[in-house]
């Protein structure tokens, strides 16, 4: 139930159960211990208030790590409303604690259906944000669809947000973007969508591509996704990875992380790719590389991390062994064509284990789907460890501050995270780990900045 100002200091919220707050607070503070860079930023924000007077709407995974980012943004002075970017990623106890213990507005419920999800999107837009923060570009795309009068794009037949959007007159829709300073984007999928919006000329404010920051994708995507994906598979199935043929589809930074960690667990890793350079890199990294049609015949566990649709499709399921396990660690639940799989089945048995469904095919084979085809690391586990999210969320916080400080100076396009932000975060993270590095001497600086030094 949506509640506004239920008691003094209680923000507007729609969460599962406020009675879960005590448990959620413990999770938030536990994660905070392993997020020293974000903590340092929060302490500075508390003093300087760089976000004072600004409304923010954030569509992110509502986890303990995200909670500490939310605390940091509030410390900076922001009036924040947080909604979930994925129906299965919300930790209900964390959502409750943010509302009850930290006074932050949250509209997110684990397992919420499409109607509730888009109701929360509507709430985030009704908050009239000056800044948005996305994990998949749902907030920005919703604003664009409304402005372009393409309401059918807002979740198909999801009526709450469509009914809310239909109240805007044509004139009002044209001014929907007024007052928006900018947006931060957390994921590869979201950045792809936003660059497409920029290309089509429908992006009406600047976006900082947080995902593309080295302090994000080099660590969060590779080490975070690598570990948490296998964590999800193991928690859901309790399977032994040693000796299993694990098929990793996509050899970007997420795929590299998953493949590396699976090999470390003793798996025989197969990589599928469409990019010849990435495929060549995988082969030279020592992985078997083949087409999905070839891999489907031999794989035991299939993990998609491409950001594209129907990587596992109707043509692949009949080729698989009985007992094959399939899951996805890409942002949206489109990489496994579950409708095609369902059409080939006589029966679907839900909850054969927690977050595992058994699909019984007409041929008699069994295929197990983990996490309903959604992000397996969040559907079946707890997402990335706090230590790696420390860098990603520190980047989010400082990118937000940069966007505010440069209001009116940035074009309506996708921008990189400034190098000075990257260097600050990397330096602070190293210091928190007790790691020291060298500095160039004056002579070395001269050598690297001059063309006059010969051989």
C-alpha positions as CSV (number, residue, x, y, z in Angstrom):
1,X,0.0,0.0,0.0
2,X,1.3,3.5,-0.9
3,X,1.7,5.6,2.2
4,X,2.6,9.3,2.3
5,X,3.7,10.9,5.6
6,X,2.3,8.1,7.7
7,X,4.2,9.6,10.7
8,X,6.7,12.3,11.3
9,X,9.7,11.7,9.2
10,X,8.1,8.9,7.2
11,X,8.5,9.4,3.5
12,X,6.2,8.3,0.8
13,X,6.6,4.6,0.3
14,X,5.2,1.3,-1.1
15,X,7.1,-1.6,0.5
16,X,6.2,-5.1,1.6
17,X,6.4,-4.8,5.3
18,X,7.9,-2.1,7.5
19,X,8.2,-4.7,10.3
20,X,11.2,-6.1,8.4
21,X,13.2,-2.9,9.0
22,X,15.4,-4.1,11.9
23,X,16.7,-7.0,9.8
24,X,17.2,-4.7,6.9
25,X,19.2,-2.2,8.9
26,X,21.6,-4.9,9.9
27,X,22.2,-5.8,6.3
28,X,22.7,-2.2,5.3
29,X,25.3,-1.5,8.0
30,X,27.0,-4.8,7.3
31,X,27.5,-3.8,3.7
32,X,28.6,-0.3,4.7
33,X,31.6,-1.8,6.5
34,X,33.0,-2.9,3.1
35,X,32.3,0.4,1.3
36,X,34.9,2.8,2.6
37,X,35.1,5.0,-0.5
38,X,31.4,5.6,-0.5
39,X,31.5,6.3,3.2
40,X,34.1,9.0,2.7
41,X,32.0,10.6,0.1
42,X,29.0,10.5,2.3
43,X,30.8,12.2,5.1
44,X,31.9,15.0,2.8
45,X,28.4,15.3,1.3
46,X,26.9,15.6,4.8
47,X,29.0,18.7,5.3
48,X,28.9,20.3,1.8
49,X,25.4,19.4,0.7
50,X,26.1,19.5,-3.1
51,X,22.6,18.1,-3.9
52,X,20.6,20.4,-1.6
53,X,17.2,21.3,-2.9
54,X,17.2,18.7,-5.7
55,X,14.7,16.0,-6.2
56,X,16.0,12.7,-7.4
57,X,14.3,9.5,-8.7
58,X,16.4,6.4,-8.9
59,X,15.5,3.1,-10.6
60,X,18.0,0.6,-9.2
61,X,18.3,-2.8,-7.6
62,X,17.1,-2.3,-4.0
63,X,19.8,-4.1,-2.1
64,X,21.9,-3.3,1.0
65,X,24.7,-1.9,-1.2
66,X,22.2,0.4,-3.0
67,X,20.9,1.5,0.3
68,X,24.3,3.0,1.2
69,X,24.3,4.9,-2.1
70,X,20.8,6.2,-1.2
71,X,22.1,7.3,2.2
72,X,24.9,9.1,0.5
73,X,22.6,11.0,-1.9
74,X,20.3,12.0,1.0
75,X,23.4,13.1,3.0
76,X,24.2,15.4,0.0
77,X,20.8,17.0,0.4
78,X,18.8,15.2,-2.3
79,X,15.1,14.5,-1.9
80,X,15.3,10.9,-3.1
81,X,12.6,8.4,-4.2
82,X,14.0,4.9,-5.0
83,X,12.2,2.3,-7.1
84,X,13.3,-1.2,-8.2
85,X,14.8,-1.8,-11.6
86,X,14.0,-5.5,-11.5
87,X,11.0,-7.2,-9.8
88,X,13.2,-10.0,-8.3
89,X,16.1,-7.9,-7.1
90,X,14.4,-6.1,-4.2
91,X,15.4,-7.1,-0.7
92,X,12.2,-6.3,1.2
93,X,13.9,-5.8,4.6
94,X,16.3,-3.3,3.0
95,X,13.4,-1.3,1.5
96,X,11.7,-1.3,4.8
97,X,14.8,0.0,6.7
98,X,15.4,2.8,4.2
99,X,11.9,4.1,4.8
100,X,11.7,3.5,8.6
101,X,15.3,4.0,9.7
102,X,16.8,6.4,7.2
103,X,13.8,8.4,6.0
104,X,14.2,7.7,2.3
105,X,11.2,7.2,0.0
106,X,11.1,3.7,-1.5
107,X,8.5,2.0,-3.8
108,X,9.7,-1.5,-4.4
109,X,8.4,-5.0,-3.5
110,X,10.2,-8.3,-4.2
111,X,8.3,-10.2,-6.8
112,X,6.1,-7.3,-7.8
113,X,4.1,-7.9,-11.0
114,X,4.2,-5.7,-14.1
115,X,1.3,-3.6,-12.9
116,X,3.1,-2.7,-9.7
117,X,6.4,-2.1,-11.4
118,X,5.0,0.5,-13.7
119,X,2.9,2.0,-10.9
120,X,6.3,2.6,-9.2
121,X,7.7,4.1,-12.4
122,X,4.8,6.5,-12.5
123,X,5.5,7.4,-8.8
124,X,9.2,8.1,-9.7
125,X,8.1,10.5,-12.5
126,X,5.5,12.2,-10.4
127,X,8.3,13.0,-8.0
128,X,9.3,15.5,-10.8
129,X,13.0,14.8,-10.5
130,X,15.8,17.2,-11.3
131,X,18.1,14.2,-11.6
132,X,17.4,10.5,-12.5
133,X,19.5,7.5,-11.9
134,X,18.8,4.4,-13.9
135,X,19.9,0.7,-14.1
136,X,18.6,-0.1,-17.6
137,X,17.2,3.3,-18.7
138,X,13.6,2.6,-17.7
139,X,13.0,6.0,-16.2
140,X,14.5,7.9,-19.1
141,X,12.7,5.8,-21.7
142,X,9.4,6.2,-19.9
143,X,9.8,10.0,-20.0
144,X,10.7,9.8,-23.7
145,X,7.7,7.6,-24.5
146,X,5.3,9.9,-22.7
147,X,6.8,13.0,-24.4
148,X,6.5,11.3,-27.8
149,X,2.9,10.0,-27.0
150,X,4.0,6.4,-27.4
151,X,2.2,5.2,-24.3
152,X,1.8,1.7,-25.7
153,X,5.6,1.3,-25.2
154,X,5.2,1.7,-21.5
155,X,5.0,-2.0,-20.5
156,X,2.4,-3.0,-23.1
157,X,-0.9,-3.1,-21.3
158,X,0.3,-1.8,-17.9
159,X,-2.5,0.5,-17.1
160,X,-1.4,2.5,-14.1
161,X,1.5,4.3,-15.8
162,X,-0.5,4.7,-19.0
163,X,-3.5,6.2,-17.2
164,X,-1.2,8.6,-15.3
165,X,0.7,9.5,-18.6
166,X,-2.6,10.0,-20.5
167,X,-3.5,12.9,-18.1
168,X,-0.8,15.0,-19.7
169,X,-1.9,17.4,-22.5
170,X,0.2,17.6,-25.6
171,X,1.6,20.9,-24.4
172,X,2.5,19.4,-21.0
173,X,4.2,16.5,-22.6
174,X,6.5,18.8,-24.6
175,X,7.6,20.4,-21.3
176,X,8.1,17.0,-19.4
177,X,11.9,17.4,-19.6
178,X,12.0,20.9,-18.2
179,X,13.9,21.1,-14.9
180,X,15.8,17.9,-15.5
181,X,19.5,18.5,-15.0
182,X,20.7,15.1,-16.1
183,X,20.8,11.3,-15.5
184,X,23.2,8.6,-14.4
185,X,23.2,5.2,-16.1
186,X,24.5,2.1,-14.4
187,X,24.3,-0.7,-17.0
188,X,25.6,-1.7,-20.4
189,X,22.1,-2.3,-21.6
190,X,21.0,1.1,-20.4
191,X,23.9,2.9,-22.1
192,X,23.1,1.2,-25.4
193,X,19.4,2.4,-25.2
194,X,20.5,5.9,-24.3
195,X,23.0,6.1,-27.2
196,X,20.1,5.0,-29.5
197,X,18.0,7.8,-28.1
198,X,20.8,10.3,-28.6
199,X,21.2,9.1,-32.2
200,X,17.4,9.5,-32.8
201,X,17.4,13.0,-31.3
202,X,15.0,12.2,-28.5
203,X,17.4,12.5,-25.6
204,X,16.6,15.9,-24.0
205,X,19.2,16.1,-21.2
206,X,22.7,14.9,-20.6
207,X,23.5,11.4,-19.3
208,X,26.6,10.3,-17.6
209,X,27.6,6.7,-18.7
210,X,28.6,5.4,-15.2
211,X,28.7,1.9,-16.6
212,X,31.5,2.8,-19.0
213,X,33.7,4.1,-16.2
214,X,36.8,2.0,-15.6
215,X,36.0,2.0,-11.9
216,X,32.7,0.4,-12.8
217,X,32.9,-2.0,-15.7
218,X,36.5,-3.3,-15.1
219,X,35.6,-4.4,-11.6
220,X,31.8,-4.5,-11.1
221,X,31.1,-6.2,-14.4
222,X,34.1,-8.6,-14.3
223,X,34.6,-9.4,-10.6
224,X,31.1,-8.6,-9.3
225,X,29.1,-10.4,-12.1
226,X,31.7,-13.2,-12.3
227,X,31.4,-14.1,-8.6
228,X,27.7,-13.3,-8.0
229,X,26.5,-15.2,-11.1
230,X,28.0,-18.4,-10.0
231,X,26.8,-17.7,-6.4
232,X,23.3,-17.6,-7.8
233,X,23.7,-20.8,-9.7
234,X,25.1,-22.7,-6.7
235,X,22.6,-21.3,-4.2
236,X,19.7,-22.3,-6.5
237,X,20.9,-25.7,-7.6
238,X,23.6,-26.8,-5.1
239,X,25.4,-28.3,-8.2
240,X,29.1,-29.1,-8.3
241,X,30.7,-26.9,-11.0
242,X,33.9,-29.0,-11.2
243,X,33.9,-31.1,-14.3
244,X,30.7,-29.4,-15.7
245,X,30.6,-27.9,-19.2
246,X,29.6,-24.3,-18.6
247,X,28.5,-22.4,-21.7
248,X,29.0,-18.6,-21.3
249,X,27.3,-16.6,-24.0
250,X,29.0,-13.2,-24.5
251,X,32.7,-12.4,-23.8
252,X,32.4,-8.8,-22.7
253,X,33.6,-7.8,-19.2
254,X,30.7,-9.7,-17.6
255,X,31.3,-12.8,-19.7
256,X,35.0,-12.6,-19.0
257,X,34.3,-12.6,-15.3
258,X,31.8,-15.5,-15.4
259,X,34.1,-17.6,-17.6
260,X,37.1,-16.9,-15.4
261,X,35.3,-17.8,-12.2
262,X,33.7,-20.9,-13.7
263,X,37.2,-22.1,-14.8
264,X,38.4,-21.4,-11.3
265,X,35.8,-23.7,-9.9
266,X,37.0,-26.5,-12.2
267,X,34.4,-26.2,-15.0
268,X,35.2,-26.8,-18.6
269,X,34.2,-23.5,-20.1
270,X,32.8,-22.9,-23.6
271,X,32.3,-19.4,-24.9
272,X,29.9,-18.3,-27.7
273,X,30.2,-14.9,-29.4
274,X,29.2,-12.9,-32.4
275,X,32.2,-10.5,-32.2
276,X,35.3,-12.0,-33.9
277,X,37.7,-10.0,-31.8
278,X,36.0,-11.1,-28.5
279,X,35.9,-14.7,-29.8
280,X,39.6,-14.5,-30.6
281,X,40.3,-13.2,-27.2
282,X,38.3,-16.0,-25.6
283,X,40.2,-18.6,-27.6
284,X,43.6,-17.1,-26.7
285,X,42.5,-17.0,-23.0
286,X,42.2,-20.8,-23.3
287,X,38.5,-21.2,-23.6
288,X,36.7,-23.4,-26.2
289,X,34.8,-21.2,-28.6
290,X,31.9,-22.5,-30.7
291,X,28.5,-21.6,-32.0
292,X,25.5,-21.9,-29.7
293,X,24.2,-24.7,-31.9
294,X,27.4,-26.6,-31.2
295,X,27.5,-25.7,-27.5
296,X,23.9,-26.6,-27.0
297,X,24.6,-30.3,-27.6
298,X,27.4,-30.5,-25.0
299,X,26.7,-27.9,-22.3
300,X,25.5,-28.7,-18.8
301,X,25.0,-25.1,-17.6
302,X,24.2,-22.2,-19.9
303,X,24.7,-18.6,-18.7
304,X,23.8,-15.7,-21.0
305,X,25.5,-12.3,-20.5
306,X,25.0,-10.5,-23.8
307,X,22.4,-7.8,-23.3
308,X,20.6,-9.0,-26.5
309,X,17.5,-11.1,-27.0
310,X,16.8,-14.8,-27.6
311,X,20.4,-15.9,-27.3
312,X,18.9,-19.3,-26.3
313,X,16.0,-19.8,-28.7
314,X,13.6,-22.4,-30.0
315,X,16.3,-24.1,-32.1
316,X,18.6,-24.7,-29.2
317,X,16.4,-26.3,-26.6
318,X,15.8,-29.6,-28.5
319,X,19.6,-30.0,-28.8
320,X,20.3,-29.9,-25.1
321,X,21.0,-32.7,-22.8
322,X,18.3,-33.7,-20.3
323,X,19.0,-32.0,-17.1
324,X,20.6,-28.9,-18.7
325,X,20.4,-25.8,-16.6
326,X,19.9,-22.4,-18.2
327,X,20.1,-18.9,-16.6
328,X,20.7,-15.3,-17.5
329,X,23.0,-12.6,-16.0
330,X,22.1,-9.9,-18.5
331,X,20.0,-7.0,-17.4
332,X,16.6,-7.9,-19.0
333,X,14.8,-11.2,-19.0
334,X,14.9,-11.5,-22.8
335,X,18.1,-13.5,-23.4
336,X,16.3,-16.8,-22.9
337,X,13.2,-17.3,-25.1
338,X,11.1,-18.8,-22.4
339,X,7.9,-18.6,-24.5
340,X,9.6,-20.8,-27.2
341,X,10.7,-23.2,-24.5
342,X,7.3,-23.4,-23.0
343,X,5.8,-24.2,-26.4
344,X,8.0,-27.2,-26.6
345,X,7.0,-28.5,-23.2
346,X,4.2,-30.6,-21.8
347,X,4.5,-29.4,-18.3
348,X,6.3,-26.8,-16.2
349,X,6.9,-27.6,-12.6
350,X,7.5,-24.4,-10.5
351,X,9.8,-24.3,-7.4
352,X,11.4,-27.7,-8.0
353,X,14.0,-25.9,-5.9
354,X,13.9,-22.3,-4.8
355,X,14.1,-20.1,-8.0
356,X,14.3,-23.2,-10.2
357,X,11.6,-24.4,-12.6
358,X,11.6,-27.7,-14.4
359,X,10.5,-27.6,-18.0
360,X,9.4,-31.1,-19.2
361,X,9.7,-31.2,-23.0
362,X,7.6,-33.3,-25.4
363,X,10.7,-35.4,-26.1
364,X,10.9,-36.4,-22.5
365,X,13.9,-34.2,-21.7
366,X,14.1,-32.0,-18.7
367,X,15.5,-28.4,-18.8
368,X,15.9,-26.4,-15.6
369,X,15.5,-22.6,-15.7
370,X,17.0,-20.7,-12.8
371,X,15.6,-17.3,-11.7
372,X,12.8,-17.2,-14.3
373,X,15.4,-16.0,-16.8
374,X,16.0,-12.8,-14.9
375,X,19.3,-11.7,-13.4
376,X,20.4,-14.9,-11.7
377,X,22.8,-13.2,-9.3
378,X,20.0,-11.2,-7.8
379,X,17.0,-13.5,-8.3
380,X,18.8,-16.5,-6.6
381,X,21.6,-14.7,-4.6
382,X,22.4,-11.3,-3.2
383,X,24.0,-9.6,-6.1
384,X,27.5,-8.2,-6.2
385,X,29.6,-8.0,-3.0
386,X,29.7,-4.7,-1.3
387,X,33.4,-4.2,-1.8
388,X,33.0,-4.0,-5.6
389,X,29.8,-2.0,-5.4
390,X,31.8,0.5,-3.3
391,X,33.5,1.7,-6.5
392,X,30.4,1.6,-8.7
393,X,28.3,3.6,-6.3
394,X,31.1,6.0,-5.4
395,X,31.2,6.7,-9.2
396,X,27.4,7.2,-9.2
397,X,27.6,9.7,-6.3
398,X,30.5,11.7,-7.8
399,X,29.1,11.7,-11.3
400,X,25.8,13.1,-9.9
401,X,27.8,15.9,-8.2
402,X,29.7,16.6,-11.4
403,X,26.4,16.7,-13.4
404,X,25.0,19.3,-10.9
405,X,28.1,21.4,-10.9
406,X,28.1,21.5,-14.7
407,X,24.4,22.3,-15.1
408,X,23.8,23.9,-18.4
409,X,27.3,23.2,-19.7
410,X,26.7,19.6,-20.9
411,X,25.1,18.7,-24.2
412,X,22.0,16.5,-24.5
413,X,24.1,13.4,-25.1
414,X,25.8,10.5,-23.4
415,X,29.0,11.7,-21.5
416,X,31.9,9.7,-20.0
417,X,32.7,9.9,-16.3
418,X,35.5,12.5,-15.9
419,X,39.0,11.1,-15.5
420,X,39.6,13.0,-12.3
421,X,36.6,11.2,-10.8
422,X,38.0,7.8,-11.9
423,X,41.4,8.6,-10.5
424,X,40.0,9.7,-7.2
425,X,38.0,6.6,-6.7
426,X,40.8,4.2,-7.7
427,X,43.3,6.0,-5.4
428,X,40.9,6.0,-2.5
429,X,40.1,2.3,-3.0
430,X,43.8,1.4,-3.1
431,X,44.3,3.3,0.1
432,X,41.4,1.5,1.8
433,X,43.1,-1.8,0.8
434,X,46.5,-0.7,2.2
435,X,48.1,-0.7,-1.3
436,X,50.7,2.0,-2.2
437,X,51.8,2.7,-5.8
438,X,54.7,4.7,-7.3
439,X,54.6,8.2,-8.6
440,X,56.6,9.5,-11.6
441,X,59.7,11.6,-10.9
442,X,59.9,15.1,-12.5
443,X,62.3,13.6,-15.1
444,X,59.8,10.8,-15.9
445,X,57.0,13.3,-16.3
446,X,59.2,15.4,-18.7
447,X,60.0,12.3,-20.7
448,X,56.4,11.3,-21.1
449,X,55.2,14.8,-22.1
450,X,58.0,15.8,-24.5
451,X,58.8,14.8,-28.1
452,X,62.4,16.0,-27.8
453,X,63.8,12.9,-26.1
454,X,65.2,10.7,-28.8
455,X,66.4,7.1,-28.7
